Amino acid sequence: MTKKQTILGRVAQLTKANINALLDRAEDPEKMLDQLVRDYTNSIAEAEEAVAQTIGNVRMAEADHAEDVRAAQEWGTKALAASQKADSFRASGDTAGADKWDNLAKVALGKQIGYENEAKAAAPQIQSQNEVVEKLKVGLVQMKSKLGELQSKRDQLVARQKTAEAQAQVQDAVKSIDVLDPTSEISRFEDKVRRVESQVAGQAELAASSLDAQFEELEGDNDALEVEARLAELKGGTTAPAVEAPAE
C-alpha cells in the first residue's frame, strides 16, 4: 500500500467519524477531544505533504507526456520528409537512394510509434493521479472543517465544565452561610446579640425597680419627720390643730 493510499484511507476514516457518538462513549470527553485534535492536525499535515508530492509527480508525468507527444510529432515529420525524399529518388530512377531514404523513414516511424506508445501508456496514469489529487484536496477541506468542529466542541465543553464547577462552588458557599442552620456563624452571632439585649433589658428593669423603692423610702422618712414635729409641739404646750370636719 502506497503512502497516498494510506493517507486517503485515514482521511476517509476521520472525515466520517461521528464526533457526538465518540463523546458519548468517552470516559473523559475533554481528553478524547484533545487527542482527536492532535490526530487530525497530524493527519492534515501528512495529507498536505502527500498532496504536494502527488501534484509534483503528476506535473512531472504531464511534462514527460507532453515531451513524448512532441517527439512523436517530430519523428512523424522526419518520417514524412524521408519518405518524400525516397519518392523523389525513385522517380529519378535512383532505386538505391530511394531505398536508403525509405529505410530512414521507417526508422523515424519506429521512433514515432515508440513515443506514441509511451504517451498512450502514461495518459491513464496521469488521469488516475489527477483524480487522487482531487480526492486528497476534497479530503483536506473536509478534515480542516472537521478540525474546526472538534476545536469548537472542545472549547464549548471546557467552558461548560468551568461553568459547572463555578456553580458547584456557589452552591457550597450558599450552604456554608445558610442562616437557617443553627450551627452557622450568623446564627450563633444572632443568639449572642439577643443575650446581650436581654441582659441590658434586665438591668434597665432592675434599675427602675430600685429607683421606685428609693422614692417609697423617701416618703416614709417624711411621715416620720411629721410625727416628730407634732410630738415636739405637744411637749411645748401647743396642741395640734384639729382636723376640720368636712362641710355638710
C-alpha positions as CSV (number, residue, x, y, z in Angstrom):
1,M,0.0,0.0,0.0
2,T,1.4,3.4,-1.0
3,K,1.7,6.4,1.2
4,K,-1.0,8.3,-0.7
5,Q,-3.4,5.3,-0.4
6,T,-2.7,5.2,3.4
7,I,-3.4,8.9,3.7
8,L,-6.6,8.6,1.6
9,G,-7.8,5.8,3.9
10,R,-7.1,7.9,7.0
11,V,-8.8,10.9,5.5
12,A,-11.9,8.9,4.8
13,Q,-11.9,7.4,8.2
14,L,-11.5,10.7,10.1
15,T,-14.0,12.7,8.0
16,K,-16.7,10.0,8.5
17,A,-16.2,10.0,12.3
18,N,-19.2,10.9,14.4
19,I,-17.9,13.2,17.0
20,N,-21.1,13.2,19.1
21,A,-21.1,9.4,19.2
22,L,-17.4,9.4,20.2
23,L,-18.1,11.9,23.0
24,D,-21.0,9.8,24.3
25,R,-18.7,6.7,24.7
26,A,-15.7,8.6,26.1
27,E,-14.9,8.4,29.8
28,D,-13.0,11.7,29.6
29,P,-14.5,13.7,26.7
30,E,-12.1,16.7,27.0
31,K,-9.1,14.4,26.9
32,M,-10.6,12.5,24.0
33,L,-11.2,15.7,22.1
34,D,-7.6,16.9,22.7
35,Q,-6.3,13.6,21.3
36,L,-8.6,13.9,18.3
37,V,-7.4,17.4,17.6
38,R,-3.8,16.2,17.7
39,D,-4.7,13.2,15.4
40,Y,-6.5,15.5,12.9
41,T,-3.7,18.1,13.0
42,N,-1.0,15.4,12.3
43,S,-3.1,13.7,9.6
44,I,-3.8,17.1,7.9
45,A,0.0,17.8,7.8
46,E,0.6,14.3,6.3
47,A,-2.2,14.7,3.8
48,E,-0.8,18.1,2.7
49,E,2.6,16.6,2.2
50,A,1.0,13.7,0.2
51,V,-0.9,16.1,-1.9
52,A,2.2,18.2,-2.7
53,Q,4.2,15.2,-3.5
54,T,1.4,13.7,-5.7
55,I,0.9,17.0,-7.5
56,G,4.7,17.2,-8.2
57,N,4.6,13.6,-9.6
58,V,1.6,14.5,-11.8
59,R,3.2,17.6,-13.2
60,M,6.4,15.6,-13.9
61,A,4.4,12.9,-15.7
62,E,2.5,15.5,-17.6
63,A,5.8,17.1,-18.7
64,D,7.1,13.7,-19.8
65,H,3.8,13.0,-21.6
66,A,4.0,16.4,-23.4
67,E,7.6,15.6,-24.4
68,D,6.6,12.2,-25.8
69,V,3.8,13.8,-27.8
70,R,6.2,16.4,-29.2
71,A,8.8,13.8,-30.0
72,A,6.2,11.6,-31.8
73,Q,5.1,14.5,-33.9
74,E,8.8,15.4,-34.6
75,W,9.6,11.9,-35.7
76,G,6.5,11.8,-37.8
77,T,7.6,14.9,-39.6
78,K,11.0,13.3,-40.2
79,A,9.4,10.1,-41.5
80,L,7.3,12.1,-43.9
81,A,10.3,14.1,-45.1
82,A,12.4,10.9,-45.6
83,S,9.5,9.2,-47.5
84,Q,9.2,12.2,-49.8
85,K,12.9,12.2,-50.4
86,A,12.8,8.5,-51.2
87,D,9.9,9.1,-53.7
88,S,12.0,11.8,-55.4
89,F,14.9,9.4,-55.7
90,R,12.7,6.6,-57.0
91,A,11.1,9.0,-59.6
92,S,14.6,9.8,-60.9
93,G,15.4,6.1,-61.2
94,D,17.8,6.0,-58.2
95,T,16.5,2.9,-56.5
96,A,19.3,2.6,-54.1
97,G,18.9,6.2,-52.9
98,A,15.1,5.7,-52.6
99,D,15.6,2.6,-50.5
100,K,18.0,4.4,-48.3
101,W,15.5,7.2,-47.5
102,D,12.7,4.7,-47.2
103,N,14.7,2.9,-44.5
104,L,15.3,6.2,-42.7
105,A,11.6,6.9,-42.9
106,K,10.9,3.5,-41.3
107,V,13.4,4.3,-38.5
108,A,11.6,7.6,-37.9
109,L,8.2,5.9,-37.9
110,G,9.5,3.4,-35.4
111,K,10.6,6.2,-33.2
112,Q,7.2,7.9,-33.6
113,I,5.4,4.7,-32.7
114,G,7.6,4.3,-29.6
115,Y,6.9,7.8,-28.3
116,E,3.2,7.5,-29.1
117,N,3.0,4.2,-27.1
118,E,4.8,5.9,-24.1
119,A,2.4,8.8,-24.3
120,K,-0.6,6.5,-24.6
121,A,0.5,4.4,-21.6
122,A,1.2,7.5,-19.4
123,A,-2.2,9.1,-20.1
124,P,-4.4,6.9,-17.8
125,Q,-1.7,7.0,-15.1
126,I,-1.8,10.8,-15.2
127,Q,-5.5,10.8,-15.1
128,S,-5.5,8.5,-12.1
129,Q,-3.0,10.6,-10.3
130,N,-5.1,13.8,-11.0
131,E,-8.1,12.0,-9.5
132,V,-6.1,11.2,-6.4
133,V,-5.0,14.8,-6.1
134,E,-8.6,16.0,-6.3
135,K,-9.7,13.4,-3.7
136,L,-6.9,14.5,-1.4
137,K,-7.8,18.1,-1.8
138,V,-11.5,17.4,-1.0
139,G,-10.4,15.3,1.9
140,L,-8.2,18.1,3.2
141,V,-11.1,20.6,3.1
142,Q,-13.3,18.1,5.0
143,M,-10.6,17.4,7.5
144,K,-10.0,21.1,8.2
145,S,-13.7,21.6,8.6
146,K,-13.9,18.6,11.0
147,L,-10.9,20.0,12.9
148,G,-12.7,23.3,13.4
149,E,-15.7,21.4,14.6
150,L,-13.6,19.5,17.1
151,Q,-11.9,22.6,18.4
152,S,-15.3,24.4,18.8
153,K,-16.8,21.4,20.7
154,R,-13.7,21.2,22.9
155,D,-13.9,24.9,23.7
156,Q,-17.6,24.5,24.5
157,L,-17.0,21.5,26.7
158,V,-14.3,23.2,28.6
159,A,-16.5,26.3,29.1
160,R,-19.4,24.2,30.3
161,Q,-17.1,22.3,32.7
162,K,-15.8,25.6,34.2
163,T,-19.4,26.9,34.5
164,A,-20.5,23.8,36.3
165,E,-17.5,24.0,38.6
166,A,-18.3,27.6,39.4
167,Q,-22.0,26.8,40.1
168,A,-20.9,24.0,42.4
169,Q,-18.7,26.4,44.3
170,V,-21.5,28.9,44.6
171,Q,-23.8,26.2,46.0
172,D,-21.2,25.1,48.5
173,A,-20.8,28.8,49.6
174,V,-24.5,29.2,50.0
175,K,-24.8,26.1,52.1
176,S,-22.0,27.3,54.3
177,I,-23.7,30.6,55.2
178,D,-27.3,29.2,55.5
179,V,-28.9,31.5,58.1
180,L,-31.4,28.8,59.0
181,D,-28.6,26.5,60.1
182,P,-28.4,26.8,63.9
183,T,-24.7,25.8,63.8
184,S,-23.8,28.6,61.3
185,E,-21.7,31.6,62.4
186,I,-24.5,34.0,61.7
187,S,-27.0,32.1,63.9
188,R,-24.5,31.9,66.7
189,F,-23.8,35.7,66.4
190,E,-27.6,36.4,66.4
191,D,-28.0,34.4,69.6
192,K,-25.2,36.3,71.2
193,V,-26.8,39.6,70.3
194,R,-30.1,38.5,71.7
195,R,-28.5,37.5,75.0
196,V,-26.8,40.9,75.3
197,E,-30.1,42.7,74.5
198,S,-31.9,40.6,77.2
199,Q,-29.2,41.4,79.7
200,V,-29.5,45.1,79.0
201,A,-33.3,44.9,79.3
202,G,-33.0,43.1,82.7
203,Q,-30.5,45.7,84.0
204,A,-32.9,48.5,83.0
205,E,-35.8,46.8,84.7
206,L,-33.7,46.3,87.8
207,A,-32.6,49.9,87.8
208,A,-36.2,51.1,87.5
209,S,-37.3,48.9,90.4
210,S,-34.5,50.2,92.6
211,L,-35.5,53.8,91.9
212,D,-39.1,53.2,92.9
213,A,-38.0,51.7,96.2
214,Q,-35.9,54.7,96.9
215,F,-38.8,57.1,96.4
216,E,-41.0,55.0,98.6
217,E,-38.3,55.1,101.3
218,L,-38.1,58.9,101.0
219,E,-41.9,59.2,101.5
220,G,-41.6,57.0,104.6
221,D,-39.0,59.3,106.0
222,N,-41.2,62.4,105.5
223,D,-44.0,60.7,107.6
224,A,-41.6,60.1,110.4
225,L,-40.5,63.7,110.4
226,E,-44.1,64.9,110.6
227,V,-44.6,62.7,113.7
228,E,-41.5,64.1,115.4
229,A,-42.6,67.6,114.7
230,R,-46.1,67.1,116.1
231,L,-44.6,65.4,119.2
232,A,-42.5,68.5,119.8
233,E,-45.5,70.7,119.5
234,L,-47.3,68.7,122.2
235,K,-44.4,68.9,124.5
236,G,-44.3,72.7,124.0
237,G,-47.9,73.1,125.2
238,T,-49.3,73.6,121.9
239,T,-52.0,71.4,120.6
240,A,-52.2,70.1,117.2
241,P,-54.7,71.8,115.0
242,A,-57.9,69.9,114.8
243,V,-58.7,68.5,111.6
244,E,-61.7,70.3,110.3
245,A,-64.7,68.2,109.6
246,P,-65.9,68.2,106.1
247,A,-68.7,70.6,105.3
248,E,-72.2,69.1,105.1
